[in-house]
Structures are given as C-alpha cells and as structure tokens.
Amino acid sequence: MSFTSTLNPPPLNPVSLRQDAGVMGLVGLAHMISHFSQLLLAPLFPWLKEEFAVSYAQLGFLMTIFFVVSCAVQALSGFVVDRFGPRPILFAGLSLLGLAAFGYAVSTSYWMLAAFAVLAGIGNGVFHPVNYTLINRKVSPPRLGHAYSVHGITGSLGWALAPALLVPLAIMFSWRVALMGAGTLAFMVLVVLMLNRDKLTLTVAAPARGAAAADSSLSFLKIPAVWMCFAFFFWYAIVLSVVQAFAPEAARQLHDVPLALAAMCLTIYMVCAAGGMVVGGFLASDPARCERIVASGFGVAAVVALLLALGSFPAWVVPVLFGIMGFSAGIAGPSRDLLVKRSTPENASGRVYGVVYAGLDIGQAVSPLIFGVMMDHQMYRGVLLGLTLTLGILIASAFNVRRVRRTPLAMA
C-alpha cells in the first residue's frame, strides 16, 4: 500500500544556496526557541525552590509535565502538519511558548507553574514534525547534512542561551523578570518568521478519503526501524535531561566546583556541541557511516561522564570536560538525524518525525523522576554513572536501527 502525500514533493529543479540557506536559517531560529523554552525552568531551580518551598523532585515533575504533554502533541501534530502544512502549526507553537513564559513569570503557586508547563508542552510539541518536514521537502538533498547540522546547532544554542540569559537576569532583577524576557524573545522570533512566511510555505492538496486513506496514513507504523528510532531518541532524551538539569550540580558537589563555574558547565557543553555539529554536518555527507559516527561521538561522551563520576579533578577542569563531552556528542548530531531520514517514507515526514521524536519527550519526562530523586538523596556519583550507562545503551540502539532498517517505499 503506497503512502499518499498531502504536501508538495521536493522540487525537481536545482535549488539555490540562498534559498536553502533561508529555509535553514528560519527553521533553525524556530528550533532555537523550542530548545530555549525547554530550559526556562531548570536554570531557575534555585530561585523556584526557595520561592515555592519545593524539592528538586517536585521541580523535576514540572519538566515531566512539560514533556508528557509535548510527547502527546508531537505524535498527533505530525498528522496535522502533513494535512495542513507546517507554517500555521509553527506559528501557533511559538505563540504558545511565548504565552507560557509570561505565565510562568506571573505564577504565584507551584500549581500555576504546572498549568503553564502544560501550555508550554503543547507549544513545544509541534516543532520536530514542522521543522523536519520543512527541511526534508524544501532543502535540496546535497545540503541535507548541513541542514541537519544547522538545525542541531541552533537547538544547542537555544539550550546554551537559556541559562546564559535567565541566570544573569534573575541575579540582577528577579526570576520573574528573567521569564518575561524569555517570553519577549519568543514573540520577537515569531515576528521574524511571520515577516518571512513565504519561505516557509508548502502547498497542501486535498487528502485522500475513506478507510484505505486512513490505513495508508498509518502504514508507516509497521516499519520496524521507525520504532527502533523511537527507542534511540528515548535514551538520547535521558542523556540530554541529565546533562541539562543534574550533571553540572552533581559534578559541582563531587569536585568542589564554585557555583559560578558550575553554572557555566551547561553553556560550555551546548556551545561546544554546536561546534561539534559543524564538523558532524560534513561527516554526515556519507549516510552509510552514520551509525559509526553516532557510536564514536557518544562513546567519547560516555568516557568523559565516567571520568567525572570516578575521577578527581581540580575545579577548572570540570567545565573543560563538559566541553569535550558536548563537542563529541555534537559530532554525532547530524548523523543521528540521518538515522531517521533513512527510515522515513518520502511523503510521511510529519507523521514519522512526530512519532519518533515522541520518544524524545517521553525520555525527558521520565528522566527527572529518576535522577531528581537521586539528587535529593545526594547520590551525585550515581547520577554521573547513570549518564554513562545511558550513553552506552544509546550507542547500542543506534546499531539496532541499522539492523532492522529496510527501504520503506511502500507497504504491502
């Protein structure tokens, strides 16, 4: 049974570098805000813990709420993107993220924070189906590796920007002012995208009707590699969650790192990850080796995490190790995206990326519940050892994707 496309196919004529770069830049800017919004609360945990008299586990639960909602929306939004096109869905997602940031800022109770975490999760859930549909359909195939690289770089820069912007604003003014600044940034990016909306247009056609069409739209779920990609991103999300929310503090406690220096670890990790993705974009030019690149990059990251758990280092070495870990993980980024691209039917991008990246949200929802409790019990070494173990599982799952992959051009 063949898939029925509701979006225009990739252009047959050569696409100019300027046109490709415009799409990459706009999609990357939106991706940056998505990742930025994922870390609106984590850098402010010390302020929120005191303001609302809650534990790390309770604060981690806010992240769980966010990612559970995002997961559900992400899986469904892929179908909506394939039906209506990515542009209106992207604009709606950015609007909700901006509103949620302002909602956080005016919250007067833990449960208000939880309610706006739901709103933020709804907004965040649309980005991967939207972004990858735009990249895969509007960027010329020879530049896809670089497009994935730009997409990953801007995401990492969004994560790096969150603590770099929010923490100084919270110190100078308050955590509420910091979150208002975050909401303002989201709406500024929305304006930029709206002014360039023509570059984000994909023509939609009337969908096929009837039971056969419904069955066709779900046929991609029968592809084993899709579910192996889902598992891969589940473990990848746990790695991300630990690095973002808990690893810097765990390393600070183990190696007696000053607070200001420890606060730089995440930003250094993300900036170095962005640099690694530049290199990874060139390496991803050969799709046949993407699993080996993923294994090598995350393998180095696992060694560094193990050293942080078991070694003894001067305080200044810890941010350097986070930088090495980020760079090596960044190299694996574009090849990671190719794992999904090689398992995706050409006309089902939104649906496949929505389901596969739901694994990302589920992992980020589960991880704070486990590692937040470990942090509350001062199991700092265990947090870093858990990070090492998860990186090992991640490498194994990448090779499982290759093992089960088959060309998904049609389903019988």
N, C-alpha and C positions, 0 to 999 in steps of 0.2 A: 504494500500500500504506500503510495508516494505521499510525501508531505505537500500540503497546499500552502503556498506563500500568500500572505496578505500585504507584504511590503515589496517595494520595487527591488529587483535584483541588482547586484553590483554592476556599475557601468562597464560597457564593453570598451569604450574609448579610453585612451590613456588619461590619467588624472594628473593635473599639475601639482608640483610640490607645494605651491602656495595654497591650493585648495585643500590638499591633505593636511598641511600644517595648521590651517584654520580650524578644521574639524578636530584635530588632535588637541589644539590649544583650548578650545571651548569645552570639549568633553573633559579634558584634564582639569580645567578650572572648576567645573562642577564636581568632579571626583575629589578634588582637594577639600571642598566644603563638606562633602559627605564624611570624609575621614576626620576632618576638623571637628565636626559635630559629634562624632563618636567619642571624642575625648573632652567634651565640655565639662563633665563632672569629675573624672578621675584626677586631674591635676589639682582640683579644688577640694579633694577629700579632707585634708587637714582642717580647712575652714568649715566645711559642711559637718564634719564630725563634731566640732565644738558647737556650732550654731544649733544643730538639731539633736545633740546628745545621743548619737547613734554609734554603732560599731562598724568596723570595716566590712563585716559580713553583710550588714544591712545596707551599707553604701554599695557594696558589690551587687546586691539584689536589684538596685536601680539599673545597673548595667544589664542584668539578666532580663528585666522587664523590657528594656530597650531592644535587646537583640531577639527576644522571643517574638515580639511584635514585628520587628523588621523581617524576621525569618518568614512569618506567615504572609506578610505583604509582598515580600520578594518573590516567593513561589507563585503567587497569584498575579503579580504585576507583569510577569513575563508574558502571560497570555494577553493582558491588556495592551502591552506595548506592541505585540505582533498584530493586534487588531486595529488599534487607533494610531499607531506611530509613536515614536519616543518623545517628541518635543513637548506636547502638553503634559505628559506624565512627569517629565523632568522639571518643568516649571512648578508644578504642584508640589513635588517633593522638596524643592528649595524653599518654597513659601512656608511649608510646614516646619522645616528645620529652623527657619528664622523666628517663627512664632513660638516654637518650643523654647528657644534660647531666652526670649523675653519672658516666657512663662516661668522658667527656672529662676530668673532674676527676681521675680516678684513673689516667689513662693514663701509661705510663712509656716509650712509644716512639711514633714517628711512625705506625707501622702500627696501633697501638692506636687512635690518633686516627682513622685511616682506617676502621677497623672500626666505630667508633661513629658515624662520618659516614654509613655505610650504614644503621645503625639509625635515626638521625635522619631520613634521607631517606625511609625507609619511613613514619615517623610524619607527616612533613610532607606526603606525597603525597595525603592524604585530604581536606585542608581545603577546597580550592576546590569540588570536587563536593558535599561536605557543605554548605558554607555557602550556596552559591548555590541549592541545592535547597531549603534551609530558607527562604531569603529569598523566592524566586520562588513558593513554594507556601503560605507562612504569612503573608506581609506583604501587605496589601491593595494593589491596583495603584496607587491615587493616591499611596501613600507609597513606591513602589519607588525613586524617585530619591533620597529621603532615606535609605532603607535602604542603597543602594549607597554613599552618602556616608559613613554611619556605618561601613560595612564598610571603606571605604578609609581613613578617619581612624584607626580602631583599628589597621589594618595599619601605617600610617605611624608611629603612636605606638609600636607594637612595635619597629619599626626604630630609632626615636629612643631608646627605653628601653634597648636593648641596650648601646650604648656609654656611655650616662649611668649605668647601673648597674654594668656589668662593669669599666670602666676604674678608677673610684674604688675598688672592692673589690680589684682587682688591685694598685693602688698601695698601699692601706692594709694589705692582708694578703698575698694571692698570687693568681695566676691560677687556681689550683685552688679556692680559696675562692670566687672570683667565679663559677665554673661550678657549684659546689654551690648557690650562691644562686639561679642560674638554674633548676636542676632543682627546687628547692623551690618557686619561683614557679609553674612548670608544674603541679605537683601541687596547689598551692593553688587554681588556676583549675579544675582537674579536679573538685575537691570542690565548688566553687560550682556548676558545671554539673550535677553529679550531684544536688545538692540541689534544683535547678530543672528536673529532667529532663522533667517533664510538659509544659513549654513547648516542648520540642524533639521532641515525638512526631509522627510521620507514620504513618498506618495503611498497612500493606502488604497487597496482595492476592496471591493465588496467581498466578504468572506463566503466560502462555500457553505451550503446549508445541508441539514439533515444528519442522520446518525453516522453516515460514512465520514462526513466532515469532522464530527466530534471525535470519532475514533482516530482519524488521521492526526488531529491536533494533539492527541495523547500518545501517539505511537512511539515518540522519542523515549518514553519511559521504559520501553522494552530493551533499550540499548544498555548492556552491562557496563560499558565504560562511563556512561553518564553517572551511574551510582557509585562507581569507584572514584570518579572526580568529586562527587558529593562527599565521600568519606575523606578524601585527601584534604578538602577545604575545611572539614570539621576539625581535623588535627591541626591544620595550619592556623585556624582561628584560636585554638587553645594556646598555641605558641604566642600569637600576637597579644592575646589578652594578658598572659603572664608578663610579657615584656612591658606592656603599656602600664599596667596597674600595680604590679607587685615586685617584679625583679629589681628595679632600682632601689626600692626600700629594703628588700632582702639583702642586696649587696651592701647597702649602707650599714646595716646592722652587723653583717659578718666582717666587714673590712674597715669599720670605724671611719666611714667617709663623712666629711662635713655635709650638712644638709644642702647648702647651696651647690656644692659639687655634685651631690647625688641627684639634685633636680635637673642637672644638665645631661644626665645619662640618657634619658629618653630622647631628648632633642638631638644629641650626638648620634644615637642609634638611627634615628629616622633620616637625618641629613646624610649619613654615610650609606644608608640603604638606598637613598635616591642616587647617590654616586654609583653604587653597585649596579643599579638598574640601567644606567647609561651603558656600562660595559655589557650587561646582560642583553641589551637590545641588539648589539652586534652579534653576540653569541647565538641568539635565537634565530639568526638568519638561516640556520640549518635545522629544520624541525626534527630531523631524525635523531638528534642528540639531546633533545630537551630533557629527557629523564635523567641522563648523566649529569647535565648541568645542575638540575634541581638537587640531585643527590650530593654533588660536590659542594654546592653553596650551603645547603643546610647541614651537611656533615661538618664543615668548619665551624658553623654556628653552634653545633652540639658540643664540639670540643671546648669552645670558649665558655659555654654555660657550665660545663663540667669543671673547668678550671676555677670559675667563680665560686662554685659550690665547695670544692675541696681544697683549693689553694689558699695561700696567704699573700696578700699584695698590699703595697703602700696605697694610700687613698687615691693618689693621682693616676694610678694605673687602671683603676676600675672604669672610668669613662673611656679610656683608650680601648679596653676590652669590649665595652659596649659598641664602640665604633667599628671594631673588627667584626663583631657579630652582626651588626647591621649591614656592613658592606657585603659580607659573604651571603647573607640572606637576600640582599637586594639583587645580586647577580642572578639568583635563581628566579626572580620575579617574572620577567617576560617569558621564560621557558615554562614557568608554571601556568601562565595564561594559554600558552600553546597546547598544553595538555587538554584543556577544554575545547579549544578551537578544533583540534584534530578529531574530537569525538562529537562534533556538533553538526547536524544536518544544516545545509546552507540556508534553508528557509525557516529555521526554527530557533534562531539565535535567542530571542527574548525568552522563550519557554525554557530552553536548556540552561541558559545562564541564570534564570530565576530559580530553578530547582537546584542546580549545582551550588550556587552561592548561598542558598538557604543553609547549606552545611556550615558556611562561614558564620552565619548568625547564631545557629544552634551551638556551635563550639564556643562562641563568645558569651552566650547565655549560660552555659554550663560551667565554664572555667571559673568565674568569680565565686560561685557557690563552693567550689572545692578549695581553691587557693586563698580565698578570703578567710575561710575558717583556719587554714594553716597559718596565715599571717596573724590572726587573732591569738593563736596558740604559740606564737613566736617560733614556728618551725621554718626558719629562714633558709637553712641549708636544704631542707626538703623541698621548698619552692623551686630552688635552682636545679636540684636533681630531677624534679618532676618536669622542668623545662627541657632538660637533657633527654629524658626518656621520650617525651612527646616529639622532639625533633627526630629521634630515631624511628619512631613509628611513622612519622611524616615521610621520611625517605623511603621506607618500605612500601607505603601506599602509592607513591609515585610510580614505582616499578609495577605495582599491581594494575595501575591504569594501563600501562603498555601491554601487560599480559592479556587483558580482556578486551582491548580495543579491536574494533572491526569497522570497516568502512560503512557508515550509516547513511547511505544514499537513499535507500528505500527499505520499507519493512514489508515482509510478506504477510 
